[in-house]
Amino acid sequence: MDLSDLKEILRILEEQDITEFELEQDGVKLRVCRGSAQAPGAGSAAALPQTTSVTAATPTPLALPPPALAPPAAEAEADGSVVRSPIVGTFYRSADPNSPVFVSVGDSVKLGQVLCIIEAMKLMNEIESELAGEVTRIHPENGQPVQYGDPLFTIRKA
């Protein structure tokens, strides 16, 4: 099963409004569950979705966001807006170990500027700033796994 097969399955599940699905094929087990993981009024304006998990033949499960959800937008906090992870993967502050980091605490960033890379399924995904301002906090450590919706950066608007 490759990424295009997985995307097609998720598209069909969304179109048919299927909330739970399980498939096992060639040593790969896929289970998709959609729904709300947070009670209404529990703190954020929109409830975060439940995690959809994909378990391969290896014992380490991979997690994917539920289909057709927009990436989490930056949320306001006391010291700025929080940029959250739009995907599950590994957080990297630079393009490679020998390159300088994209941003550091105290740096000014522009709208659309690359903040980090999240590696997911051997694909390097550039995460861009959704606002202009100053980086006040970097939440994960370099090389740390991140989940859908995890805080990545706090940015104080300019």
RAMO-V109476 format. One record per run of one state. SS is the DSSP state (h for helix, s for strand, l for the rest). FROM is the first residue (numbers start at 0). TO is the last residue. Records with the same first field share a line. If there is no record, write none. Layout:
BEGIN
SS: FROM-TO  FROM-TO
END
This chain:
BEGIN
l: 0-1  15-18  25-26  33-34  36-47  49-50  55-59  64-73  77-78  84-87  92-106  109-112  120-121  128-131  138-143  146-149  157-157
h: 2-14
s: 19-24  27-32  35-35  48-48  51-54  60-63  74-76  79-83  88-91  107-108  113-119  122-127  132-137  144-145  150-156
END
